[in-house]
């Protein structure tokens, strides 16, 4: 039995894909490379960031990652979750 009948795995995947796109757009706008941002949030290589931005192998950002990224980029975390046009 699905507790949330209007939410399926594809909806969740689409959410993670959109968050990855939002992170990439915000990162590029701020002039950060994947490696620079990865190091700034405590990772040693760009592969983590690359995989999360593209949702490769279903790797995605968690809330701590988004919190750190928003702080490094000096933006509101909402921009990473819902995009630039949030209210």
PDB file as gemmi writes it, atoms N, CA and C in Angstrom:
CRYST1    1.000    1.000    1.000  90.00  90.00  90.00 P 1                      
ATOM      1  N   UNK A   1       0.847  -1.185   0.000  1.00  0.00           N  
ATOM      2  CA  UNK A   1       0.000   0.000   0.000  1.00  0.00           C  
ATOM      3  C   UNK A   1       0.893   1.249   0.000  1.00  0.00           C  
ATOM      4  N   UNK A   2       0.595   2.143  -0.898  1.00  0.00           N  
ATOM      5  CA  UNK A   2       1.347   3.385  -0.993  1.00  0.00           C  
ATOM      6  C   UNK A   2       0.674   4.440  -0.121  1.00  0.00           C  
ATOM      7  N   UNK A   3       1.396   4.943   0.868  1.00  0.00           N  
ATOM      8  CA  UNK A   3       0.839   5.934   1.786  1.00  0.00           C  
ATOM      9  C   UNK A   3       0.559   7.250   1.067  1.00  0.00           C  
ATOM     10  N   UNK A   4       1.401   7.588   0.104  1.00  0.00           N  
ATOM     11  CA  UNK A   4       1.265   8.814  -0.668  1.00  0.00           C  
ATOM     12  C   UNK A   4       0.963   8.447  -2.116  1.00  0.00           C  
ATOM     13  N   UNK A   5      -0.293   8.223  -2.454  1.00  0.00           N  
ATOM     14  CA  UNK A   5      -0.629   7.713  -3.791  1.00  0.00           C  
ATOM     15  C   UNK A   5      -0.256   8.650  -4.940  1.00  0.00           C  
ATOM     16  N   UNK A   6      -0.105   9.953  -4.688  1.00  0.00           N  
ATOM     17  CA  UNK A   6       0.237  10.878  -5.765  1.00  0.00           C  
ATOM     18  C   UNK A   6       1.738  11.020  -5.960  1.00  0.00           C  
ATOM     19  N   UNK A   7       2.523  10.346  -5.128  1.00  0.00           N  
ATOM     20  CA  UNK A   7       3.977  10.445  -5.215  1.00  0.00           C  
ATOM     21  C   UNK A   7       4.533   9.063  -5.526  1.00  0.00           C  
ATOM     22  N   UNK A   8       5.224   8.974  -6.652  1.00  0.00           N  
ATOM     23  CA  UNK A   8       5.861   7.719  -7.007  1.00  0.00           C  
ATOM     24  C   UNK A   8       7.367   7.940  -7.110  1.00  0.00           C  
ATOM     25  N   UNK A   9       8.105   6.886  -7.396  1.00  0.00           N  
ATOM     26  CA  UNK A   9       9.557   6.993  -7.457  1.00  0.00           C  
ATOM     27  C   UNK A   9       9.999   7.978  -8.536  1.00  0.00           C  
ATOM     28  N   UNK A  10       9.293   8.032  -9.652  1.00  0.00           N  
ATOM     29  CA  UNK A  10       9.657   8.967 -10.718  1.00  0.00           C  
ATOM     30  C   UNK A  10       9.534  10.413 -10.238  1.00  0.00           C  
ATOM     31  N   UNK A  11       8.531  10.712  -9.438  1.00  0.00           N  
ATOM     32  CA  UNK A  11       8.376  12.059  -8.888  1.00  0.00           C  
ATOM     33  C   UNK A  11       9.545  12.417  -7.983  1.00  0.00           C  
ATOM     34  N   UNK A  12       9.973  11.469  -7.195  1.00  0.00           N  
ATOM     35  CA  UNK A  12      11.110  11.690  -6.302  1.00  0.00           C  
ATOM     36  C   UNK A  12      12.386  11.875  -7.122  1.00  0.00           C  
ATOM     37  N   UNK A  13      12.572  11.023  -8.128  1.00  0.00           N  
ATOM     38  CA  UNK A  13      13.737  11.162  -9.010  1.00  0.00           C  
ATOM     39  C   UNK A  13      13.750  12.536  -9.671  1.00  0.00           C  
ATOM     40  N   UNK A  14      12.598  12.987 -10.156  1.00  0.00           N  
ATOM     41  CA  UNK A  14      12.509  14.293 -10.807  1.00  0.00           C  
ATOM     42  C   UNK A  14      12.872  15.421  -9.844  1.00  0.00           C  
ATOM     43  N   UNK A  15      12.490  15.274  -8.592  1.00  0.00           N  
ATOM     44  CA  UNK A  15      12.847  16.271  -7.582  1.00  0.00           C  
ATOM     45  C   UNK A  15      14.364  16.349  -7.420  1.00  0.00           C  
ATOM     46  N   UNK A  16      15.013  15.197  -7.272  1.00  0.00           N  
ATOM     47  CA  UNK A  16      16.467  15.186  -7.119  1.00  0.00           C  
ATOM     48  C   UNK A  16      17.172  15.732  -8.357  1.00  0.00           C  
ATOM     49  N   UNK A  17      16.642  15.437  -9.539  1.00  0.00           N  
ATOM     50  CA  UNK A  17      17.209  15.966 -10.785  1.00  0.00           C  
ATOM     51  C   UNK A  17      17.114  17.484 -10.787  1.00  0.00           C  
ATOM     52  N   UNK A  18      15.968  18.016 -10.389  1.00  0.00           N  
ATOM     53  CA  UNK A  18      15.789  19.468 -10.375  1.00  0.00           C  
ATOM     54  C   UNK A  18      16.704  20.137  -9.351  1.00  0.00           C  
ATOM     55  N   UNK A  19      16.850  19.535  -8.189  1.00  0.00           N  
ATOM     56  CA  UNK A  19      17.758  20.087  -7.175  1.00  0.00           C  
ATOM     57  C   UNK A  19      19.182  20.104  -7.730  1.00  0.00           C  
ATOM     58  N   UNK A  20      19.590  19.041  -8.389  1.00  0.00           N  
ATOM     59  CA  UNK A  20      20.922  18.993  -8.992  1.00  0.00           C  
ATOM     60  C   UNK A  20      21.120  20.101 -10.016  1.00  0.00           C  
ATOM     61  N   UNK A  21      20.105  20.340 -10.832  1.00  0.00           N  
ATOM     62  CA  UNK A  21      20.175  21.429 -11.819  1.00  0.00           C  
ATOM     63  C   UNK A  21      20.252  22.786 -11.130  1.00  0.00           C  
ATOM     64  N   UNK A  22      19.504  22.947 -10.050  1.00  0.00           N  
ATOM     65  CA  UNK A  22      19.528  24.211  -9.307  1.00  0.00           C  
ATOM     66  C   UNK A  22      20.907  24.458  -8.693  1.00  0.00           C  
ATOM     67  N   UNK A  23      21.512  23.407  -8.160  1.00  0.00           N  
ATOM     68  CA  UNK A  23      22.852  23.540  -7.582  1.00  0.00           C  
ATOM     69  C   UNK A  23      23.839  23.917  -8.680  1.00  0.00           C  
ATOM     70  N   UNK A  24      23.769  23.225  -9.793  1.00  0.00           N  
ATOM     71  CA  UNK A  24      24.696  23.506 -10.899  1.00  0.00           C  
ATOM     72  C   UNK A  24      24.557  24.950 -11.378  1.00  0.00           C  
ATOM     73  N   UNK A  25      23.329  25.397 -11.585  1.00  0.00           N  
ATOM     74  CA  UNK A  25      23.080  26.764 -12.054  1.00  0.00           C  
ATOM     75  C   UNK A  25      23.626  27.782 -11.047  1.00  0.00           C  
ATOM     76  N   UNK A  26      23.352  27.562  -9.773  1.00  0.00           N  
ATOM     77  CA  UNK A  26      23.812  28.480  -8.727  1.00  0.00           C  
ATOM     78  C   UNK A  26      25.336  28.471  -8.611  1.00  0.00           C  
ATOM     79  N   UNK A  27      25.923  27.291  -8.712  1.00  0.00           N  
ATOM     80  CA  UNK A  27      27.383  27.159  -8.640  1.00  0.00           C  
ATOM     81  C   UNK A  27      28.052  27.915  -9.787  1.00  0.00           C  
ATOM     82  N   UNK A  28      27.539  27.701 -10.999  1.00  0.00           N  
ATOM     83  CA  UNK A  28      28.116  28.363 -12.168  1.00  0.00           C  
ATOM     84  C   UNK A  28      27.927  29.876 -12.100  1.00  0.00           C  
ATOM     85  N   UNK A  29      26.759  30.303 -11.647  1.00  0.00           N  
ATOM     86  CA  UNK A  29      26.490  31.735 -11.515  1.00  0.00           C  
ATOM     87  C   UNK A  29      27.474  32.392 -10.545  1.00  0.00           C  
ATOM     88  N   UNK A  30      27.843  31.658  -9.495  1.00  0.00           N  
ATOM     89  CA  UNK A  30      28.779  32.187  -8.491  1.00  0.00           C  
ATOM     90  C   UNK A  30      30.238  32.047  -8.933  1.00  0.00           C  
ATOM     91  N   UNK A  31      30.466  31.377 -10.059  1.00  0.00           N  
ATOM     92  CA  UNK A  31      31.816  31.248 -10.582  1.00  0.00           C  
ATOM     93  C   UNK A  31      32.662  30.161  -9.934  1.00  0.00           C  
ATOM     94  N   UNK A  32      32.018  29.159  -9.352  1.00  0.00           N  
ATOM     95  CA  UNK A  32      32.728  28.056  -8.716  1.00  0.00           C  
ATOM     96  C   UNK A  32      32.825  26.870  -9.668  1.00  0.00           C  
ATOM     97  N   UNK A  33      33.973  26.214  -9.684  1.00  0.00           N  
ATOM     98  CA  UNK A  33      34.085  24.929 -10.379  1.00  0.00           C  
ATOM     99  C   UNK A  33      33.503  23.854  -9.461  1.00  0.00           C  
ATOM    100  N   UNK A  34      33.267  22.684 -10.016  1.00  0.00           N  
ATOM    101  CA  UNK A  34      32.784  21.591  -9.177  1.00  0.00           C  
ATOM    102  C   UNK A  34      33.801  21.260  -8.091  1.00  0.00           C  
ATOM    103  N   UNK A  35      35.068  21.260  -8.451  1.00  0.00           N  
ATOM    104  CA  UNK A  35      36.101  20.943  -7.470  1.00  0.00           C  
ATOM    105  C   UNK A  35      36.159  21.980  -6.364  1.00  0.00           C  
ATOM    106  N   UNK A  36      36.098  23.251  -6.719  1.00  0.00           N  
ATOM    107  CA  UNK A  36      36.153  24.310  -5.706  1.00  0.00           C  
ATOM    108  C   UNK A  36      34.994  24.189  -4.718  1.00  0.00           C  
ATOM    109  N   UNK A  37      33.802  23.952  -5.242  1.00  0.00           N  
ATOM    110  CA  UNK A  37      32.646  23.841  -4.351  1.00  0.00           C  
ATOM    111  C   UNK A  37      32.730  22.561  -3.514  1.00  0.00           C  
ATOM    112  N   UNK A  38      33.138  21.477  -4.139  1.00  0.00           N  
ATOM    113  CA  UNK A  38      33.259  20.215  -3.396  1.00  0.00           C  
ATOM    114  C   UNK A  38      34.215  20.376  -2.220  1.00  0.00           C  
ATOM    115  N   UNK A  39      35.363  20.973  -2.463  1.00  0.00           N  
ATOM    116  CA  UNK A  39      36.345  21.180  -1.389  1.00  0.00           C  
ATOM    117  C   UNK A  39      35.777  22.104  -0.317  1.00  0.00           C  
ATOM    118  N   UNK A  40      35.029  23.115  -0.741  1.00  0.00           N  
ATOM    119  CA  UNK A  40      34.447  24.072   0.209  1.00  0.00           C  
ATOM    120  C   UNK A  40      33.446  23.435   1.156  1.00  0.00           C  
ATOM    121  N   UNK A  41      32.826  22.320   0.722  1.00  0.00           N  
ATOM    122  CA  UNK A  41      31.846  21.662   1.595  1.00  0.00           C  
ATOM    123  C   UNK A  41      32.399  20.373   2.209  1.00  0.00           C  
ATOM    124  N   UNK A  42      33.730  20.179   2.079  1.00  0.00           N  
ATOM    125  CA  UNK A  42      34.363  19.077   2.780  1.00  0.00           C  
ATOM    126  C   UNK A  42      34.606  17.808   1.996  1.00  0.00           C  
ATOM    127  N   UNK A  43      34.498  17.857   0.670  1.00  0.00           N  
ATOM    128  CA  UNK A  43      34.790  16.675  -0.152  1.00  0.00           C  
ATOM    129  C   UNK A  43      36.133  16.872  -0.841  1.00  0.00           C  
ATOM    130  N   UNK A  44      36.781  15.779  -1.182  1.00  0.00           N  
ATOM    131  CA  UNK A  44      38.136  15.859  -1.724  1.00  0.00           C  
ATOM    132  C   UNK A  44      38.193  15.855  -3.245  1.00  0.00           C  
ATOM    133  N   UNK A  45      37.069  15.565  -3.903  1.00  0.00           N  
ATOM    134  CA  UNK A  45      37.088  15.527  -5.359  1.00  0.00           C  
ATOM    135  C   UNK A  45      35.782  16.074  -5.921  1.00  0.00           C  
ATOM    136  N   UNK A  46      35.814  16.370  -7.208  1.00  0.00           N  
ATOM    137  CA  UNK A  46      34.632  16.909  -7.877  1.00  0.00           C  
ATOM    138  C   UNK A  46      33.628  15.821  -8.225  1.00  0.00           C  
ATOM    139  N   UNK A  47      34.024  14.565  -8.159  1.00  0.00           N  
ATOM    140  CA  UNK A  47      33.123  13.489  -8.599  1.00  0.00           C  
ATOM    141  C   UNK A  47      31.836  13.444  -7.780  1.00  0.00           C  
ATOM    142  N   UNK A  48      31.928  13.686  -6.479  1.00  0.00           N  
ATOM    143  CA  UNK A  48      30.716  13.707  -5.647  1.00  0.00           C  
ATOM    144  C   UNK A  48      29.734  14.753  -6.181  1.00  0.00           C  
ATOM    145  N   UNK A  49      30.234  15.971  -6.373  1.00  0.00           N  
ATOM    146  CA  UNK A  49      29.370  17.060  -6.832  1.00  0.00           C  
ATOM    147  C   UNK A  49      28.823  16.755  -8.224  1.00  0.00           C  
ATOM    148  N   UNK A  50      29.675  16.276  -9.099  1.00  0.00           N  
ATOM    149  CA  UNK A  50      29.266  15.939 -10.458  1.00  0.00           C  
ATOM    150  C   UNK A  50      28.151  14.895 -10.455  1.00  0.00           C  
ATOM    151  N   UNK A  51      28.335  13.844  -9.668  1.00  0.00           N  
ATOM    152  CA  UNK A  51      27.321  12.786  -9.596  1.00  0.00           C  
ATOM    153  C   UNK A  51      26.002  13.303  -9.045  1.00  0.00           C  
ATOM    154  N   UNK A  52      26.058  14.166  -8.041  1.00  0.00           N  
ATOM    155  CA  UNK A  52      24.824  14.706  -7.455  1.00  0.00           C  
ATOM    156  C   UNK A  52      24.136  15.679  -8.399  1.00  0.00           C  
ATOM    157  N   UNK A  53      24.914  16.510  -9.076  1.00  0.00           N  
ATOM    158  CA  UNK A  53      24.308  17.464 -10.015  1.00  0.00           C  
ATOM    159  C   UNK A  53      23.598  16.751 -11.159  1.00  0.00           C  
ATOM    160  N   UNK A  54      24.133  15.611 -11.557  1.00  0.00           N  
ATOM    161  CA  UNK A  54      23.536  14.874 -12.684  1.00  0.00           C  
ATOM    162  C   UNK A  54      22.671  13.699 -12.235  1.00  0.00           C  
ATOM    163  N   UNK A  55      22.597  13.469 -10.942  1.00  0.00           N  
ATOM    164  CA  UNK A  55      21.837  12.367 -10.343  1.00  0.00           C  
ATOM    165  C   UNK A  55      22.329  11.018 -10.869  1.00  0.00           C  
ATOM    166  N   UNK A  56      23.640  10.946 -11.121  1.00  0.00           N  
ATOM    167  CA  UNK A  56      24.250   9.712 -11.614  1.00  0.00           C  
ATOM    168  C   UNK A  56      24.168   8.644 -10.531  1.00  0.00           C  
ATOM    169  N   UNK A  57      23.729   7.469 -10.937  1.00  0.00           N  
ATOM    170  CA  UNK A  57      23.563   6.344 -10.003  1.00  0.00           C  
ATOM    171  C   UNK A  57      22.671   6.716  -8.823  1.00  0.00           C  
ATOM    172  N   UNK A  58      21.771   7.656  -9.058  1.00  0.00           N  
ATOM    173  CA  UNK A  58      20.824   8.135  -8.043  1.00  0.00           C  
ATOM    174  C   UNK A  58      21.517   8.776  -6.843  1.00  0.00           C  
ATOM    175  N   UNK A  59      22.740   9.254  -7.043  1.00  0.00           N  
ATOM    176  CA  UNK A  59      23.440   9.973  -5.971  1.00  0.00           C  
ATOM    177  C   UNK A  59      22.866  11.381  -5.910  1.00  0.00           C  
ATOM    178  N   UNK A  60      22.552  11.842  -4.710  1.00  0.00           N  
ATOM    179  CA  UNK A  60      21.911  13.142  -4.562  1.00  0.00           C  
ATOM    180  C   UNK A  60      22.409  13.857  -3.315  1.00  0.00           C  
ATOM    181  N   UNK A  61      22.091  15.147  -3.270  1.00  0.00           N  
ATOM    182  CA  UNK A  61      22.458  15.975  -2.123  1.00  0.00           C  
ATOM    183  C   UNK A  61      21.510  15.706  -0.970  1.00  0.00           C  
ATOM    184  N   UNK A  62      22.037  15.760   0.249  1.00  0.00           N  
ATOM    185  CA  UNK A  62      21.169  15.704   1.420  1.00  0.00           C  
ATOM    186  C   UNK A  62      21.027  17.121   1.973  1.00  0.00           C  
ATOM    187  N   UNK A  63      20.282  17.283   3.025  1.00  0.00           N  
ATOM    188  CA  UNK A  63      20.036  18.616   3.580  1.00  0.00           C  
ATOM    189  C   UNK A  63      21.317  19.285   4.073  1.00  0.00           C  
ATOM    190  N   UNK A  64      22.210  18.531   4.656  1.00  0.00           N  
ATOM    191  CA  UNK A  64      23.470  19.120   5.116  1.00  0.00           C  
ATOM    192  C   UNK A  64      24.271  19.658   3.933  1.00  0.00           C  
ATOM    193  N   UNK A  65      24.327  18.885   2.850  1.00  0.00           N  
ATOM    194  CA  UNK A  65      25.021  19.358   1.649  1.00  0.00           C  
ATOM    195  C   UNK A  65      24.411  20.674   1.168  1.00  0.00           C  
ATOM    196  N   UNK A  66      23.088  20.708   1.074  1.00  0.00           N  
ATOM    197  CA  UNK A  66      22.416  21.914   0.576  1.00  0.00           C  
ATOM    198  C   UNK A  66      22.648  23.099   1.505  1.00  0.00           C  
ATOM    199  N   UNK A  67      22.630  22.855   2.804  1.00  0.00           N  
ATOM    200  CA  UNK A  67      22.910  23.916   3.778  1.00  0.00           C  
ATOM    201  C   UNK A  67      24.309  24.484   3.559  1.00  0.00           C  
ATOM    202  N   UNK A  68      25.291  23.602   3.433  1.00  0.00           N  
ATOM    203  CA  UNK A  68      26.668  24.039   3.231  1.00  0.00           C  
ATOM    204  C   UNK A  68      26.847  24.764   1.894  1.00  0.00           C  
ATOM    205  N   UNK A  69      26.262  24.211   0.847  1.00  0.00           N  
ATOM    206  CA  UNK A  69      26.364  24.833  -0.481  1.00  0.00           C  
ATOM    207  C   UNK A  69      25.758  26.224  -0.469  1.00  0.00           C  
ATOM    208  N   UNK A  70      24.583  26.361   0.118  1.00  0.00           N  
ATOM    209  CA  UNK A  70      23.928  27.669   0.186  1.00  0.00           C  
ATOM    210  C   UNK A  70      24.797  28.671   0.929  1.00  0.00           C  
ATOM    211  N   UNK A  71      25.435  28.235   1.995  1.00  0.00           N  
ATOM    212  CA  UNK A  71      26.313  29.135   2.755  1.00  0.00           C  
ATOM    213  C   UNK A  71      27.553  29.522   1.959  1.00  0.00           C  
ATOM    214  N   UNK A  72      28.165  28.573   1.299  1.00  0.00           N  
ATOM    215  CA  UNK A  72      29.354  28.866   0.499  1.00  0.00           C  
ATOM    216  C   UNK A  72      29.010  29.820  -0.645  1.00  0.00           C  
ATOM    217  N   UNK A  73      27.869  29.583  -1.300  1.00  0.00           N  
ATOM    218  CA  UNK A  73      27.466  30.419  -2.439  1.00  0.00           C  
ATOM    219  C   UNK A  73      26.775  31.705  -2.001  1.00  0.00           C  
ATOM    220  N   UNK A  74      26.534  31.824  -0.691  1.00  0.00           N  
ATOM    221  CA  UNK A  74      25.876  33.005  -0.134  1.00  0.00           C  
ATOM    222  C   UNK A  74      24.495  33.245  -0.760  1.00  0.00           C  
ATOM    223  N   UNK A  75      23.702  32.162  -0.784  1.00  0.00           N  
ATOM    224  CA  UNK A  75      22.341  32.238  -1.324  1.00  0.00           C  
ATOM    225  C   UNK A  75      21.383  31.605  -0.325  1.00  0.00           C  
ATOM    226  N   UNK A  76      20.110  31.840  -0.536  1.00  0.00           N  
ATOM    227  CA  UNK A  76      19.074  31.214   0.270  1.00  0.00           C  
ATOM    228  C   UNK A  76      18.942  29.758  -0.155  1.00  0.00           C  
ATOM    229  N   UNK A  77      18.873  28.860   0.787  1.00  0.00           N  
ATOM    230  CA  UNK A  77      18.775  27.425   0.489  1.00  0.00           C  
ATOM    231  C   UNK A  77      17.568  27.115  -0.409  1.00  0.00           C  
ATOM    232  N   UNK A  78      16.540  27.929  -0.337  1.00  0.00           N  
ATOM    233  CA  UNK A  78      15.354  27.724  -1.178  1.00  0.00           C  
ATOM    234  C   UNK A  78      15.692  27.753  -2.657  1.00  0.00           C  
ATOM    235  N   UNK A  79      16.706  28.524  -3.033  1.00  0.00           N  
ATOM    236  CA  UNK A  79      17.120  28.575  -4.438  1.00  0.00           C  
ATOM    237  C   UNK A  79      17.619  27.223  -4.913  1.00  0.00           C  
ATOM    238  N   UNK A  80      18.148  26.428  -4.010  1.00  0.00           N  
ATOM    239  CA  UNK A  80      18.643  25.108  -4.374  1.00  0.00           C  
ATOM    240  C   UNK A  80      17.522  24.083  -4.432  1.00  0.00           C  
ATOM    241  N   UNK A  81      16.476  24.325  -3.692  1.00  0.00           N  
ATOM    242  CA  UNK A  81      15.384  23.363  -3.637  1.00  0.00           C  
ATOM    243  C   UNK A  81      14.304  23.650  -4.663  1.00  0.00           C  
ATOM    244  N   UNK A  82      13.860  24.898  -4.726  1.00  0.00           N  
ATOM    245  CA  UNK A  82      12.760  25.237  -5.645  1.00  0.00           C  
ATOM    246  C   UNK A  82      13.179  26.129  -6.800  1.00  0.00           C  
ATOM    247  N   UNK A  83      14.394  26.608  -6.804  1.00  0.00           N  
ATOM    248  CA  UNK A  83      14.873  27.447  -7.890  1.00  0.00           C  
ATOM    249  C   UNK A  83      14.926  28.906  -7.498  1.00  0.00           C  
ATOM    250  N   UNK A  84      15.343  29.737  -8.443  1.00  0.00           N  
ATOM    251  CA  UNK A  84      15.555  31.153  -8.168  1.00  0.00           C  
ATOM    252  C   UNK A  84      14.277  31.945  -7.946  1.00  0.00           C  
ATOM    253  N   UNK A  85      13.191  31.517  -8.475  1.00  0.00           N  
ATOM    254  CA  UNK A  85      11.959  32.325  -8.426  1.00  0.00           C  
ATOM    255  C   UNK A  85      11.053  31.961  -7.268  1.00  0.00           C  
ATOM    256  N   UNK A  86      11.657  31.546  -6.129  1.00  0.00           N  
ATOM    257  CA  UNK A  86      10.827  31.213  -4.976  1.00  0.00           C  
ATOM    258  C   UNK A  86      10.281  32.484  -4.324  1.00  0.00           C  
ATOM    259  N   UNK A  87       9.234  32.326  -3.604  1.00  0.00           N  
ATOM    260  CA  UNK A  87       8.602  33.460  -2.899  1.00  0.00           C  
ATOM    261  C   UNK A  87       8.772  33.298  -1.413  1.00  0.00           C  
TER     262      UNK A  87                                                      
END                                                                             
